[in-house]
Amino acid sequence: METTDTANGPSVEEILRAHAQWMRGESSEGRCILDAATWNGLNLAGANLQDAIIRGATLLDAELTGARLSKSNIDDADFQRALLGGTDFSEAYLTRNEFAFSWMVEAALPDSQIRNCSFRKANLRGSRWQGALLENCKFPEAALQGASFHHARIALCDFSQTDFSEAQFVRAQFEHSGFLAANGPDSNFSNCRIKGCDFARTDLARARFFQADLTGSQFDRTRLREADFREAQLGGAIFCRADLTGARFRGAVLLATDLRGADLTGARELTSQQLAQARSDQNTILPNGSRGPYRRYSGAERAAVR
């Protein structure tokens, strides 16, 4: 394994020697295997740990900025409050790891497989997750502004109270994940498949859902002003009490979409057929500003001219 001298501490080689009691050895290819190493507060900035196997390690407050951990296998490690800005986790396998309060700005995790990890209150601005698999991961109150999740597969994950404004989720697949009370204006979910997810009370102003499949997802009391739902599949989706003012719906499928109590004032590109297929009630505000329920051929689907 290549070693890197740290600025304020021993080299990786010296660290491994000092923790020899935890080493299981190295493979014929020089792959480093560590068990239960304690690296709290250690400076490993820029270290090359590619292909490493790390199990049960403790790296509280460690400095790993720009480190290479690509293709590594990391299980049950504790990275709380660690500095991981720009760290490369591409194609890594991460299982049951703790990243709470860590600094992971612009960290790279493309094509990684991440299961049962916690990123609570982590700073993940500008991080890259393209093609990653995430299962049962926790992101409550994390900062994900401008993060990229193109083509990611995300299941049973918790993004509650996160800030994912301007994040890119193009062509990602979501199943049974929650974004409760999160902040995501100007985010992009175009061409996503989002099945059985909960966006209740989330700010998704100007979010893009072009050609997305939102079947059976929940948007109760969600802020969706000027959101783009063109050609989206909204069958069975719940928009009760949602703010949909100025949203676009050209070609969207609204079969059994629940719009009871929703505010559709100024919503654009809706047809009589679309609204007739959806559920509305006396608390629904229709595109022309009148109260529902929608009656076919009433003209209420046309946004009021300002």
C-alpha positions as CSV (number, residue, x, y, z in Angstrom):
1,M,0.0,0.0,0.0
2,E,1.3,3.5,-0.9
3,T,1.9,5.6,2.1
4,T,1.6,9.4,2.5
5,D,3.3,11.5,5.1
6,T,0.9,13.8,7.0
7,A,1.7,17.4,7.8
8,N,1.4,17.1,11.6
9,G,1.8,13.5,12.4
10,P,3.2,10.1,11.5
11,S,3.0,8.6,8.0
12,V,0.3,6.1,7.2
13,E,3.0,3.4,7.3
14,E,4.0,4.4,10.8
15,I,0.3,4.4,11.9
16,L,-0.2,0.9,10.6
17,R,3.0,-0.3,12.4
18,A,1.7,1.3,15.7
19,H,-1.6,-0.6,15.3
20,A,-0.1,-3.9,14.3
21,Q,-2.2,-5.7,17.0
22,W,-5.3,-5.0,14.9
23,M,-3.9,-5.8,11.5
24,R,-5.0,-9.0,9.9
25,G,-2.3,-8.7,7.2
26,E,-2.2,-7.7,3.6
27,S,-3.3,-9.6,0.5
28,S,-0.9,-10.6,-2.2
29,E,-1.9,-7.4,-4.0
30,G,-0.9,-5.3,-1.0
31,R,-4.4,-4.6,0.1
32,C,-4.5,-3.2,3.7
33,I,-6.8,-4.9,6.1
34,L,-7.5,-3.1,9.5
35,D,-9.6,-4.1,12.4
36,A,-10.6,-1.8,15.3
37,A,-7.9,0.9,14.7
38,T,-8.3,4.1,16.6
39,W,-7.3,7.2,14.6
40,N,-9.1,9.9,16.6
41,G,-7.9,13.4,15.6
42,L,-5.3,12.0,13.2
43,N,-4.1,14.0,10.2
44,L,-4.5,11.8,7.1
45,A,-5.1,14.5,4.6
46,G,-4.4,13.3,1.1
47,A,-3.6,9.7,2.3
48,N,-3.9,6.9,-0.3
49,L,-6.1,4.3,1.3
50,Q,-7.5,2.9,-1.9
51,D,-8.8,-0.7,-1.8
52,A,-8.4,-0.8,2.0
53,I,-10.6,-2.9,4.2
54,I,-11.4,-1.0,7.5
55,R,-13.6,-2.6,10.1
56,G,-14.7,-1.1,13.4
57,A,-12.3,1.8,13.2
58,T,-12.7,5.0,15.2
59,L,-11.8,8.3,13.4
60,L,-13.5,10.9,15.5
61,D,-12.3,14.5,14.4
62,A,-9.9,12.9,12.0
63,E,-8.5,15.0,9.1
64,L,-9.1,13.1,5.8
65,T,-9.5,16.0,3.4
66,G,-8.7,14.8,-0.1
67,A,-7.9,11.3,1.0
68,R,-8.4,8.4,-1.5
69,L,-10.7,5.7,-0.2
70,S,-12.0,4.6,-3.6
71,K,-13.0,0.9,-3.9
72,S,-12.5,0.5,-0.1
73,N,-14.7,-1.7,2.2
74,I,-15.6,0.2,5.4
75,D,-17.8,-1.4,8.0
76,D,-18.9,-0.1,11.4
77,A,-16.5,2.9,11.4
78,D,-17.1,6.1,13.3
79,F,-16.3,9.3,11.3
80,Q,-18.2,11.7,13.5
81,R,-16.9,15.3,13.1
82,A,-14.3,14.1,10.7
83,L,-13.0,16.4,7.9
84,L,-13.8,14.6,4.6
85,G,-13.9,17.5,2.2
86,G,-13.2,16.3,-1.3
87,T,-12.5,12.7,-0.1
88,D,-12.9,10.1,-2.8
89,F,-15.2,7.2,-1.8
90,S,-16.0,6.2,-5.4
91,E,-17.0,2.6,-5.9
92,A,-16.6,2.0,-2.1
93,Y,-18.7,-0.3,0.0
94,L,-19.9,1.5,3.1
95,T,-21.9,-0.4,5.7
96,R,-23.2,0.7,9.2
97,N,-20.8,3.7,9.3
98,E,-21.4,7.0,11.3
99,F,-20.7,10.3,9.5
100,A,-22.7,12.5,11.9
101,F,-21.6,16.2,12.0
102,S,-18.8,15.4,9.5
103,W,-17.5,17.9,6.9
104,M,-18.0,16.3,3.5
105,V,-18.2,19.2,1.1
106,E,-17.6,18.1,-2.5
107,A,-16.9,14.5,-1.3
108,A,-17.1,12.0,-4.2
109,L,-19.2,8.9,-3.8
110,P,-20.2,7.9,-7.3
111,D,-21.0,4.2,-7.9
112,S,-20.6,3.5,-4.2
113,Q,-22.9,1.1,-2.3
114,I,-24.0,2.6,1.0
115,R,-26.1,0.8,3.5
116,N,-27.3,1.6,7.0
117,C,-25.1,4.7,7.3
118,S,-25.9,7.9,9.2
119,F,-25.1,11.4,7.8
120,R,-27.0,13.3,10.5
121,K,-26.2,17.0,10.3
122,A,-23.3,16.3,8.0
123,N,-22.2,19.1,5.6
124,L,-22.5,17.5,2.1
125,R,-22.7,20.5,-0.1
126,G,-21.7,19.8,-3.6
127,S,-21.1,16.1,-2.9
128,R,-21.4,13.7,-5.8
129,W,-23.5,10.5,-5.6
130,Q,-24.0,9.6,-9.3
131,G,-25.0,6.0,-9.8
132,A,-24.7,5.3,-6.0
133,L,-26.9,2.7,-4.2
134,L,-28.2,4.0,-0.9
135,E,-30.3,1.8,1.4
136,N,-31.7,2.6,4.8
137,C,-29.4,5.7,5.3
138,K,-30.2,8.6,7.5
139,F,-29.6,12.3,6.5
140,P,-31.7,14.3,9.0
141,E,-30.7,18.0,9.0
142,A,-27.8,17.4,6.6
143,A,-26.7,20.1,4.2
144,L,-27.0,18.8,0.6
145,Q,-27.2,22.0,-1.4
146,G,-26.1,21.5,-4.9
147,A,-25.4,17.8,-4.4
148,S,-25.6,15.5,-7.5
149,F,-27.6,12.2,-7.3
150,H,-28.0,11.4,-11.1
151,H,-29.0,7.8,-11.7
152,A,-28.8,7.0,-7.9
153,R,-30.9,4.2,-6.4
154,I,-32.3,5.3,-3.1
155,A,-34.5,3.1,-0.8
156,L,-35.8,3.5,2.7
157,C,-33.7,6.6,3.3
158,D,-34.5,9.5,5.6
159,F,-33.9,13.0,4.3
160,S,-36.1,14.8,6.8
161,Q,-35.2,18.4,7.5
162,T,-32.4,18.4,5.1
163,D,-31.5,21.3,2.8
164,F,-31.2,20.0,-0.7
165,S,-31.8,23.2,-2.6
166,E,-30.6,23.1,-6.2
167,A,-29.7,19.4,-5.8
168,Q,-29.8,17.3,-8.9
169,F,-31.6,13.9,-8.8
170,V,-32.1,13.4,-12.6
171,R,-33.1,9.9,-13.4
172,A,-32.7,8.7,-9.8
173,Q,-35.0,6.0,-8.4
174,F,-36.6,6.5,-5.0
175,E,-38.6,3.9,-3.0
176,H,-40.3,4.5,0.4
177,S,-38.0,7.4,1.4
178,G,-38.9,10.5,3.4
179,F,-38.2,14.2,2.9
180,L,-40.4,15.4,5.7
181,A,-40.2,19.2,6.4
182,A,-37.1,19.5,4.2
183,N,-35.9,22.5,2.1
184,G,-35.5,21.8,-1.6
185,P,-36.3,24.8,-3.8
186,D,-34.9,24.7,-7.3
187,S,-34.1,21.0,-7.0
188,N,-34.4,18.8,-10.1
189,F,-36.2,15.4,-10.1
190,S,-36.7,15.2,-13.8
191,N,-37.2,11.7,-15.2
192,C,-37.1,10.2,-11.6
193,R,-39.1,7.3,-10.4
194,I,-40.4,8.2,-7.0
195,K,-42.6,5.5,-5.5
196,G,-44.3,5.8,-2.1
197,C,-42.2,8.7,-0.8
198,D,-43.1,11.4,1.7
199,F,-42.5,15.1,0.9
200,A,-45.0,16.4,3.4
201,R,-44.4,20.1,4.5
202,T,-41.3,20.4,2.3
203,D,-40.4,23.5,0.3
204,L,-40.1,22.5,-3.3
205,A,-40.7,25.9,-4.9
206,R,-39.7,25.8,-8.6
207,A,-38.7,22.2,-8.4
208,R,-38.6,20.2,-11.6
209,F,-40.5,16.9,-11.9
210,F,-40.6,16.8,-15.7
211,Q,-41.5,13.2,-16.9
212,A,-41.1,12.0,-13.3
213,D,-43.2,9.1,-11.9
214,L,-44.6,10.2,-8.5
215,T,-47.2,7.4,-8.2
216,G,-48.5,7.1,-4.7
217,S,-46.2,9.7,-3.1
218,Q,-47.2,12.2,-0.5
219,F,-47.1,16.0,-0.8
220,D,-49.4,17.1,2.0
221,R,-48.9,20.8,2.8
222,T,-45.9,20.9,0.5
223,R,-44.8,24.2,-1.1
224,L,-44.7,23.6,-4.8
225,R,-45.0,27.1,-6.2
226,E,-44.1,27.2,-9.9
227,A,-43.0,23.6,-9.9
228,D,-42.8,21.8,-13.2
229,F,-44.9,18.6,-13.5
230,R,-45.1,18.5,-17.3
231,E,-45.7,14.9,-18.5
232,A,-45.3,13.6,-15.0
233,Q,-47.2,10.5,-13.6
234,L,-49.2,11.8,-10.6
235,G,-51.6,8.9,-10.3
236,G,-52.6,8.4,-6.7
237,A,-50.3,11.1,-5.4
238,I,-51.5,13.1,-2.5
239,F,-51.4,16.9,-2.7
240,C,-53.8,17.8,0.1
241,R,-53.4,21.4,1.2
242,A,-50.3,21.8,-1.1
243,D,-49.4,25.2,-2.5
244,L,-49.4,24.6,-6.3
245,T,-49.7,28.2,-7.4
246,G,-48.3,28.8,-10.8
247,A,-47.3,25.1,-11.3
248,R,-47.1,23.6,-14.8
249,F,-49.1,20.4,-15.7
250,R,-48.9,20.0,-19.5
251,G,-49.4,16.3,-20.3
252,A,-49.4,15.2,-16.7
253,V,-51.5,12.2,-15.6
254,L,-53.8,13.1,-12.7
255,L,-55.8,9.9,-12.4
256,A,-57.0,9.8,-8.7
257,T,-54.6,12.5,-7.7
258,D,-55.8,14.0,-4.4
259,L,-56.0,17.8,-4.7
260,R,-58.4,18.3,-1.8
261,G,-57.6,21.6,-0.1
262,A,-54.8,22.3,-2.6
263,D,-54.2,25.9,-3.9
264,L,-54.0,25.7,-7.7
265,T,-54.3,29.5,-8.3
266,G,-52.6,30.4,-11.6
267,A,-51.6,26.7,-12.3
268,R,-50.9,26.4,-16.0
269,E,-51.5,24.0,-18.9
270,L,-54.3,22.0,-17.1
271,T,-57.2,20.6,-19.0
272,S,-60.7,19.9,-18.1
273,Q,-60.0,16.1,-18.5
274,Q,-57.1,16.3,-16.1
275,L,-59.0,18.0,-13.3
276,A,-62.0,15.8,-13.8
277,Q,-59.9,12.7,-13.2
278,A,-58.4,14.2,-9.9
279,R,-60.1,14.5,-6.5
280,S,-61.0,18.0,-5.4
281,D,-63.3,19.5,-2.8
282,Q,-64.8,22.8,-1.6
283,N,-61.4,23.7,-0.1
284,T,-59.6,23.3,-3.4
285,I,-58.7,26.6,-5.1
286,L,-58.9,26.1,-8.8
287,P,-56.6,27.8,-11.4
288,N,-59.0,30.6,-12.1
289,G,-59.2,31.4,-8.3
290,S,-62.7,29.9,-7.7
291,R,-63.4,27.3,-5.1
292,G,-63.9,23.6,-6.0
293,P,-64.9,20.9,-6.3
294,Y,-64.0,21.1,-10.0
295,R,-67.0,20.8,-12.4
296,R,-66.2,19.7,-16.0
297,Y,-66.6,22.4,-18.6
298,S,-66.8,25.1,-16.0
299,G,-63.7,26.7,-17.4
300,A,-62.1,26.8,-13.9
301,E,-59.0,24.9,-15.3
302,R,-57.9,28.1,-17.0
303,A,-55.6,30.3,-15.0
304,A,-57.0,33.8,-14.3
305,V,-55.4,36.5,-16.5
306,R,-53.5,38.9,-14.3
